[in-house]
Amino acid sequence: MTRSDSVDPHSLASAPVVVGVDGTEASDAAVRWAATAAARRQRELVIVHGMDLDTDGFAVRSRERTTAIGESIVTEATRLAEQTDSPAPAITPRLESGDPGQLLVDCSESAHLVVLGGPTDSLGIGRLGSILLSVVSRARGAVVVVRAGESQAAPSAPVVVGIDGSPVSDAATGVAFREAAVASAPLIAVHSWADPYAGRFSRLLAASEEPVDVSAPDRALLAERLAGWRERYPSVELQRRVERGTPRDQLLSWSQTARLLVVGSRGRGRFARFMLGSTSATLVQRAKCPVMVVHPG
């Protein structure tokens, strides 16, 4: 075990799986996913609902009604978690005042995972809601977004991780290997490439006497990024995919058959300076399976 592992709060045995709930269909889907994840890892499941009661002018009667609704949401979510096939070893409901998004961001500091319900449509990033976008953008560790209505993954469905060679991508790769090992699932590592010259000079390349493999550097990069993790998780069945196209399009396609997509919170492109990259934001919004967004340590 490396020193970085020994001080990682997300890997401690006491780190719980945290799920944010709001009583919606997507929230229920998130509870079921989180309960299963907590049971597989033998970790506590913490069910969190935040109530923003600190707004000026919030009448006492309104506070009481909001609190009653919050209690009902947490109670129902707890009942749902207890009804899973293999309940978590401990289930703890938390009903707190304050900004819901900030509450979950604070929880992420010491959580193994934070799980949230995702959008119910794909009409644009603005439809995600301020709480979801805030948590996915600013959380620490890993955040899983589960959309309502997602079909149950087949037992043989793989974990899929997007790899671009960035430090954030390396963090996501490690988490993806861990998730594949926990689920006893195969892992597919996807690296997308787009050579701006290949299309322009495709006829010239095709006519050359010696075959030109423009994807060779990308395959080498992928092999290099995976080497250390393969040694650490030798039981994980690994498949490499180097595919031409944008990461967004390739991973959206893989989401139709994956049990989980794992991506870094931001990548190498022109959006790398933002807390949530364009590929991650699109996947959270439109993927057909749960999406795990990994923030660097």
BADREN-782320 format. One record per atom (N, C-alpha, C): x, y, z; residue in one letter. Coordinates in steps of 0.001 Angstrom, whole numbers, padded with zeros to 6 digits, always signed. Layout:
N
XYZA ...
END
This chain:
297
+000845-001202+000000M +000000+000000+000000M +000875+001244+000000M +000586+002187-000831T +001375+003399-000912T +000950+004377+000157T +001763+005362+000387R +001454+006367+001395R +000196+007131+001018R +000008+007428-000299S -001167+008175-000718S -002438+007395-000417S -002380+006046-000532D -003548+005242-000210D -003852+005311+001277D -002794+005301+002113S -003001+005226+003552S -003662+006479+004104S -003551+007611+003405V -004140+008841+003918V -005358+009271+003107V -005791+008445+002190D -006953+008787+001372D -008221+008602+002192D -008937+009679+002540P -010127+009529+003380P -011242+008746+002711P -011280+008729+001370H -012344+008032+000661H -012181+006511+000693H -010972+006052+001034S -010709+004617+001069S -010748+004040+002478S -010889+004882+003489L -010945+004391+004859L -012161+003486+005052L -012033+002504+005933A -013146+001592+006201A -014360+002322+006753A -014136+003452+007401S -015240+004218+007989S -015931+005137+006991S -015382+005262+005788A -015972+006167+004792A -017286+005582+004280A -018401+006296+004412P -019690+005748+003994P -019998+006026+002524P -021000+005328+002022V -021634+005704+000768V -022742+006685+001116V -022726+007862+000519V -023690+008925+000815V -024611+009105-000382V -025911+009136-000138V -026860+009380-001222V -027732+010569-000848V -027830+011532-001772G -028696+012680-001580G -030082+012376-002111G -031122+012695-001334V -032489+012342-001721V -033383+013569-001719V -034395+013539-002621D -035375+014622-002671D -036790+014124-002964D -036975+012809-002932G -038301+012250-003113G -038735+012028-004545G -037878+012304-005519T -038237+012131-006924T -037940+010709-007380T -038401+010385-008583E -038138+009071-009153E -036641+008846-009333E -035933+009882-009766A -034482+009767-009934A -033799+009550-008593A -034302+010208-007548S -033763+010019-006210S -033933+008571-005758S -035090+007980-006034D -035318+006579-005673D -034331+005662-006393D -034078+005947-007671A -033111+005156-008427A -031719+005274-007805A -031374+006477-007362A -030077+006694-006718A -029984+005927-005409A -031071+005882-004638V -031075+005147-003369V -030832+003661-003620V -031518+003096-004603R -031338+001669-004891R -029899+001379-005313R -029336+002236-006171W -027951+002031-006613W -026995+002155-005433W -027187+003192-004609A -026298+003423-003468A -026402+002308-002441A -027608+001802-002216A -027784+000719-001241A -027045-000536-001688A -027132-000844-002974T -026413-002004-003504T -024909-001801-003405T -024454-000584-003727A -023023-000284-003659A -022506-000405-002233A -023265+000101-001257A -022853+000031+000144A -022805-001416+000623A -023778-002215+000201A -023810-003614+000616A -022617-004382+000057A -022288-004156-001206R -021159-004854-001817R -019850-004511-001117R -019745-003300-000657R -018510-002841-000024R -018540-002980+001494R -019671-003428+002040Q -019860-003536+003490Q -019549-002198+004163Q -020178-001134+003624R -020017+000208+004160R -021363+000763+004612R -021293+001684+005520E -022499+002374+005976E -023116+003164+004829E -024437+003184+004784L -025160+004012+003825L -025757+005193+004574L -025406+006389+004162V -025936+007610+004776V -026890+008273+003794V -028136+008446+004215I -029177+009040+003376I -029374+010489+003810I -029090+011420+002909V -029025+012845+003270V -030098+013646+002533V -030814+014461+003285H -031735+015438+002694H -031483+016781+003366H -031181+017788+002557G -030919+019122+003076G -032103+020042+002863G -032390+020861+003867M -033498+021825+003805M -032926+023216+004010M -033105+024065+003041D -032587+025424+003131D -033582+026274+003924D -033464+026215+005263L -034400+026915+006148L -033866+028253+006635L -032697+028641+006140D -032062+029849+006656D -032416+031098+005868D -033340+030955+004919T -033733+032106+004117T -034485+033117+004990T -034134+034378+004843D -034811+035428+005606D -036290+035446+005276D -037110+035601+006299G -038543+035696+006083G -039239+034355+005986G -038532+033267+006253F -039130+031947+006220F -040049+031799+007422F -041339+031756+007210A -042304+031713+008295A -042181+030415+009083A -042568+030496+010377V -042486+029322+011246V -043316+028174+010684V -044515+028472+010203R -045373+027426+009652R -044727+026792+008420R -044086+027621+007597S -043403+027090+006417S -042235+026202+006820S -041523+026597+007873R -040417+025775+008374R -040929+024410+008836R -042030+024428+009560E -042586+023183+010079E -043036+022279+008940E -043663+022871+007943R -044134+022066+006806R -042952+021503+006021R -041926+022325+005787T -040752+021866+005061T -040049+020750+005820T -039977+020887+007134T -039354+019851+007954T -040138+018553+007883T -041467+018646+007923A -042303+017448+007846A -042125+016744+006504A -042048+017529+005439I -041829+016939+004110I -040462+016264+004060I -039453+016930+004614G -038113+016356+004637G -038056+015054+005410G -038748+015011+006544E -038789+013782+007338E -039437+012645+006551E -040499+012970+005808S -041167+011960+004999S -040250+011440+003892S -039497+012340+003258I -038586+011945+002181I -037510+011003+002701I -036907+011356+003831V -035833+010539+004395V -036373+009190+004872V -037557+009188+005478T -038159+007937+005948T -038434+006992+004790T -038989+007517+003694E -039298+006693+002540E -038020+006174+001884E -036999+007022+001806A -035737+006588+001212A -035084+005494+002064A -035176+005611+003381T -034627+004593+004276T -035356+003268+004086T -036672+003324+003978R -037467+002114+003749R -037070+001456+002437R -036853+002262+001401L -036463+001738+000101L -035103+001053+000177L -034171+001667+000899A -032839+001084+001034A -032879-000230+001807A -033750-000312+002784E -033860-001530+003595E -034490-002678+002821E -035214-002366+001760Q -035904-003391+000978Q -035055-003976-000144Q -033826-003514-000301T -032959-004083-001329T -032613-005524-000966T -032187-006302-001961D -031903-007720-001738D -030842-007928-000662D -029828-007075-000650S -028757-007183+000349S -028547-005815+000972S -029258-005503+002044P -029148-004163+002647P -027739-003880+003156P -027407-002599+003223A -026119-002178+003770A -026039-002571+005241A -024835-002769+005770P -024701-003162+007177P -025240-002125+008149P -025279-000876+007746A -025857+000184+008580A -026436+001249+007667A -027618+001746+008020I -028276+002793+007240I -028580+003951+008183I -028055+005117+007870T -028198+006282+008740T -028894+007409+007991T -030103+007809+008411P -030768+008963+007789P -030250+010266+008392P -030109+011276+007542R -029677+012599+008007R -030576+013661+007393R -031255+014397+008246L -032103+015510+007822L -031523+016769+008435L -031036+017688+007577E -030333+018856+008082E -030795+020115+007372E -030685+021224+008090S -030959+022516+007473S -029710+022984+006738S -029878+023987+005913G -028757+024504+005145G -028895+024178+003677G -027983+024701+002892D -028006+024514+001444D -027766+023048+001100D -028686+022385+000381P -028527+020959+000077P -027261+020647-000707P -026934+021491-001686G -025742+021243-002483G -024483+021319-001651G -024373+022346-000824Q -023184+022498+000000Q -023073+021368+001010Q -024210+020908+001523L -024213+019794+002462L -023587+018554+001833L -023963+018246+000598L -023422+017066-000072L -021950+017250-000450L -021571+018469-000817V -020153+018739-001086V -019339+018520+000180V -019854+018974+001317D -019166+018753+002593D -019075+017263+002910D -020150+016530+002656C -020141+015083+002890C -019095+014390+002032C -018857+014908+000835S -017939+014258-000096S -016497+014257+000399S -016173+015134+001326E -014807+015194+001849E -014390+013875+002495E -015341+013185+003132S -015013+011958+003846S -015799+010756+003362S -016593+010907+002307A -017407+009808+001794A -016605+008910+000863A -016963+007647+000840H -016391+006735-000146H -016924+007077-001520H -018233+007307-001606L -018922+007738-002820L -020050+008670-002430L -020396+009591-003322V -021629+010363-003209V -022492+010022-004413V -023758+009702-004160V -024659+009266-005226V -025843+010227-005307V -026216+010601-006538L -027323+011530-006769L -028197+011039-007916L -029459+011398-007871G -030340+011149-009000G -030040+012127-010116G -030123+011656-011356G -029789+012484-012504G -030998+013100-013164G -030779+013808-014253P -031872+014468-014974P -032797+013458-015622P -034027+013855-015823T -035014+012955-016427T -035122+013148-017928T -034393+014115-018482D -034417+014335-019923D -033037+014756-020376D -032897+015042-021655S -031598+015466-022205S -031767+016751-023008S -032474+017701-022412L -032790+018927-023142L -031766+020039-022937L -030722+019757-022198G -029715+020795-022041G -029166+020828-020632G -027934+021310-020482I -027268+021317-019191I -028026+022164-018177I -028777+023147-018631G -029541+023970-017711G -030639+023224-017000G -031060+022068-017547R -032108+021279-016948R -031604+020389-015820R -030299+020353-015606L -029752+019489-014573L -030136+019954-013172L -030340+021240-012994G -030641+021740-011673G -029380+022227-010985G -029519+023275-010205S -028356+023890-009580S -027693+022976-008562S -028476+022174-007829I -027890+021321-006795I -027024+020243-007424I -027562+019519-008402L -026803+018455-009050L -025531+018988-009673L -025630+020056-010438L -024465+020614-011112L -023427+021089-010104L -023885+021700-009003S -022970+022178-007974S -022209+021029-007333S -022914+019942-007010V -022265+018820-006343V -021295+018112-007274V -021723+017815-008497V -020848+017114-009431V -019606+017946-009740V -019745+019258-009783S -018623+020138-010116S -017641+020297-008957S -018171+020384-007732R -017325+020819-006611R -017004+019725-005602R -017555+018547-005747A -017333+017485-004766A -015890+017003-004788A -015517+016308-003732R -014219+015634-003664R -014439+014145-003876R -013433+013459-004368G -013589+012028-004577G -014459+011717-005774G -015368+010769-005613A -016188+010291-006726A -017658+010569-006479A -018348+011011-007539V -019787+011257-007497V -020437+010411-008585V -021491+009678-008222V -022212+008850-009179V -023578+009469-009438V -023911+009641-010711V -025210+010184-011113V -026009+009060-011758V -027193+008801-011186V -028053+007713-011642V -029335+008314-012199V -029603+008063-013453R -030806+008588-014088R -031990+007674-013818R -033165+008255-013659A -034381+007469-013508A -034706+006764-014822A -035244+005567-014728G -035664+004851-015920G -034564+004113-016637G -033329+004099-016098E -032264+003350-016746E -032548+001852-016627E -032336+001131-017705S -032576-000307-017690S -031516-001009-016844S -031908-002147-016268Q -030992-002923-015445Q -029866-003474-016302Q -028624-003301-015852A -027477-003791-016610A -027438-005311-016583A -026999-005893-017671A -026835-007345-017727A -025726-007770-016767A -025791-008994-016238P -024750-009455-015304P -023347-009357-015879P -023235-009521-017192S -021920-009475-017834S -021531-008077-018299S -022342-007068-018010A -022071-005702-018487A -020777-005171-017882A -019986-004467-018678P -018684-004004-018195P -018753-002637-017512P -017715-002349-016759V -017395-000981-016368V -016578-000386-017506V -016872+000842-017889V -016156+001498-018986V -015514+002773-018457V -014247+002960-018730V -013536+004161-018285V -012963+004887-019496V -013126+006213-019505G -012529+007042-020540G -011153+007507-020108G -010156+007329-020973I -008767+007654-020645I -008224+008627-021674I -007674+009751-021202D -007084+010719-022124D -005633+011060-021779D -005067+010418-020748G -003675+010652-020398G -003439+011775-019409G -004496+012456-018977S -004345+013553-018015S -004270+013002-016596S -003743+013787-015632P -003722+013324-014234P -005108+012997-013690P -006115+013784-014077V -007473+013505-013621V -007955+012175-014193V -007601+011910-015432S -007957+010638-016060S -007289+009471-015351S -006050+009654-014905D -005367+008594-014166D -006109+008270-012872D -006609+009288-012179A -007381+009058-010961A -008642+008262-011272A -009308+008611-012371A -010511+007891-012777A -010189+006440-013132A -009039+006192-013735T -008650+004839-014101T -008518+003958-012868T -007876+004484-011823G -007735+003715-010597G -009077+003362-009984G -009997+004326-009968V -011327+004077-009419V -012083+003065-010276V -011918+003144-011596A -012597+002205-012488A -012132+000773-012244A -010843+000573-012052F -010347-000765-011723F -010960-001250-010416F -011038-000374-009428R -011639-000749-008148R -013098-001149-008330R -013856-000356-009110E -015270-000650-009316E -015458-001970-010059E -014620-002242-011039A -014715-003497-011770A -014409-004680-010853A -013427-004513-009979A -013076-005593-009054A -014210-005855-008074A -014813-004797-007540V -015910-004948-006578V -017098-005652-007228V -017409-005308-008484A -018561-005873-009182A -018242-007183-009898A -016978-007629-009833S -016542-008817-010588S -016937-008680-012058S -016691-007506-012598A -017088-007180-013965A -015855-006906-014820A -015948-007122-016116P -014843-006735-016994P -014723-005211-017065P -013531-004765-017381L -013268-003332-017520L -012841-003039-018949L -013495-002070-019572I -013128-001633-020915I -012551-000225-020822I -011300-000082-021215A -010622+001215-021200A -010682+001804-022604A -011298+002968-022724V -011540+003588-024026V -010707+004859-024152V -009941+004920-025220H -009209+006143-025559H -009629+006572-026959H -010096+007788-027085S -010555+008293-028382S -009505+009208-028980S -009381+009138-030283W -008408+009994-030953W -009058+010608-032184W -008567+011776-032536A -009047+012474-033739A -007858+013190-034352A -007276+012607-035395D -006124+013198-036080D -006627+014185-037126D -006333+015487-036982P -006848+016470-037932P -006298+016289-039347P -005174+015559-039476Y -004578+015405-040795Y -005041+014124-041494Y -005573+013168-040684A -005933+011882-041285A -007039+012042-042314A -008033+012879-042019G -009119+013086-042965G -008657+013850-044192G -007853+014867-043993R -007401+015706-045095R -006503+014943-046057R -005661+014033-045494F -004706+013318-046331F -005012+011821-046383F -006301+011470-046234S -006648+010048-046178S -006266+009322-047473S -006461+009977-048633R -006109+009315-049901R -004607+009104-050007R -003844+010088-049553L -002388+009960-049603L -001913+008830-048700L -002508+008753-047509L -002124+007695-046580L -002468+006322-047153L -003640+006231-047795A -004070+004951-048355A -003183+004521-049517A -002621+005501-050256A -001812+005189-051431A -000346+004937-051099A +000067+005170-049849S +001469+005006-049488S +001866+003537-049540S +003124+003277-049891E +003594+001902-049993E +003625+001229-048626E +004018+001958-047622E +004059+001413-046275E +002783+001827-045548E +002090+000890-044876P +000882+001252-044132P +001206+002236-043014P +000359+003237-042877V +000550+004275-041863V -000504+004084-040770V -000048+003792-039575D -000958+003596-038445D -000964+004875-037611D -001941+005750-037873V -001963+007035-037184V -002422+006903-035743V -002954+005744-035363S -003423+005570-033985S -002378+004922-033081S -001205+004581-033637A -000179+003891-032851A +000223+004661-031593A +000457+005989-031662P +000805+006709-030433P -000295+006632-029376P -001530+006596-029814D -002634+006526-028863D -002694+005162-028193D -002414+004110-028941R -002397+002782-028342R -001258+002665-027342R -000137+003277-027659A +001000+003250-026742A +000678+004009-025459A +000021+005153-025606L -000371+005931-024432L -001315+005133-023543L -002286+004465-024148L -003248+003699-023382L -002562+002566-022626L -001682+001846-023295A -000973+000744-022644A -000143+001240-021473A +000501+002396-021660E +001329+002960-020597E +000492+003332-019374E -000674+003949-019605R -001518+004390-018496R -002142+003231-017736R -002271+002089-018382L -002936+000960-017748L -001974-000006-017059L -000694+000066-017395A +000262-000950-016961A +000280-001136-015439A +000438-000058-014705G +000527-000159-013251G -000753-000669-012611G -001885-000240-013139W -003163-000664-012569W -003442-002133-012850W -002995-002637-013974R -003176-004066-014267R -002435-004918-013244R -001255-004466-012836E -000492-005204-011843E -001188-005181-010484E -001835-004077-010189R -002491-003938-008886R -003807-004710-008829R -004490-004839-009970Y -005768-005555-010025Y -005670-006679-011059Y -004888-007718-010776P -004671-008766-011782P -005924-009584-012091P -006905-009577-011195S -008106-010389-011426S -009104-009725-012370S -008920-008433-012660V -009863-007711-013510V -009592-008024-014976V -010610-008488-015662E -010506-008730-017100E -010512-007391-017830E -009434-007068-018501L -009263-005760-019129L -009294-005856-020638L -010038-004938-021257Q -010041-004800-022707Q -009694-003357-023055Q -008845-003190-024063R -008462-001850-024509R -009193-001510-025797R -009632-000268-025904R -010279+000192-027133R -009711+001561-027497R -009090+001648-028664V -008634+002924-029203V -009529+003225-030390V -010345+004246-030266E -011387+004498-031257E -011316+005926-031766E -011548+006062-033053R -011512+007385-033660R -012842+008104-033418R -012756+009357-032997G -013949+010145-032714G -013757+010931-031435G -014772+011633-031022T -014680+012421-029793T -014946+011527-028589T -014322+011818-027453P -014612+011041-026233P -016095+011058-025884P -016721+012194-026075R -018147+012306-025751R -018968+011296-026543R -018776+011262-027862D -019574+010381-028709D -019276+008910-028435D -017999+008592-028255Q -017635+007202-028010Q -018191+006703-026679Q -018080+007512-025645L -018553+007074-024336L -020073+007043-024259L -020738+007970-024940L -022198+007896-025006L -022640+006591-025663L -021922+006170-026690S -022243+004907-027341S -022031+003733-026388S -020926+003744-025660W -020647+002664-024716W -021667+002630-023581W -022259+003763-023248S -023205+003812-022124S -024443+002972-022372S -024700+002609-023611Q -025876+001804-023924Q -025739+000362-023449Q -024511-000098-023231T -024293-001483-022802T -023485-001598-021514T -022986-000488-020972A -022149-000526-019769A -023007-000567-018506A -022432-001086-017428R -023079-000993-016119R -022716+000317-015421R -021565+000885-015819L -021093+002132-015209L -020066+002762-016127L -020181+004080-016328L -019153+004860-017007L -018344+005619-015959L -017036+005590-016091V -016161+006309-015163V -015338+007313-015957V -015384+008581-015551V -014636+009636-016238V -014040+010588-015204V -012996+011278-015613G -012440+012329-014776G -013317+013564-014809G -013197+014390-013794S -014040+015579-013712S -013724+016585-014798S -012513+016571-015297R -012154+017450-016410R -011019+016785-017176R -010824+017236-018413G -009855+016565-019266G -008716+017459-019703G -008264+017234-020938R -007075+017934-021444R -007409+019060-022402R -008672+019155-022802G -009035+020112-023836G -009150+021530-023336G -009835+022360-024133R -009932+023778-023802R -010813+024038-022595R -011557+023006-022121F -012377+023163-020936F -011679+022619-019689F -010410+022263-019798A -009723+021614-018686A -009650+022501-017448A -009700+023809-017626R -009575+024697-016470R -010850+024735-015632R -011939+024271-016166F -013187+024281-015419F -013266+023069-014502F -014067+023191-013418M -014197+022109-012463M -014886+020899-013062M -015770+021107-014038L -016456+020013-014717L -016262+020191-016211L -015602+019217-016846G -015316+019327-018263G -016540+019082-019113G -016429+019427-020391S -017566+019311-021296S -017997+017862-021506S -017035+016930-021592T -017388+015519-021765T -018123+014990-020550T -017606+015285-019353S -018250+014823-018123S -019657+015392-018000S -019816+016677-018311A -021132+017309-018216A -022128+016667-019173A -021691+016361-020380T -022572+015730-021355T -022980+014334-020916T -022031+013565-020387L -022340+012207-019950L -023316+012207-018780L -023113+013102-017824V -024032+013211-016691V -025446+013486-017183V -025530+014250-018244Q -026823+014655-018771Q -027477+013599-019648Q -026692+012855-020441R -027279+012067-021518R -026954+010577-021506R -026025+010128-020677A -025633+008719-020700A -026797+007807-020333A -026775+006588-020866K -027833+005612-020647K -027552+004689-019467K -026480+004943-018741C -026153+004141-017560C -025627+005083-016493C -025472+004627-015255P -024899+005491-014223P -023510+005996-014625P -023215+007232-014246V -021942+007869-014570V -021225+008240-013269V -019984+007822-013157M -019161+008200-012012M -018150+009243-012459M -018209+010407-011825V -017286+011502-012118V -016261+011548-010983V -014985+011375-011312V -013931+011281-010313V -013128+012568-010281V -013041+013155-009099H -012204+014330-008890H -010846+013882-008357H -009773+014564-008748P -008443+014172-008270P -008315+014402-006776P -007409+013647-006160G -007247+013743-004714G -006809+015106-004273G 
END
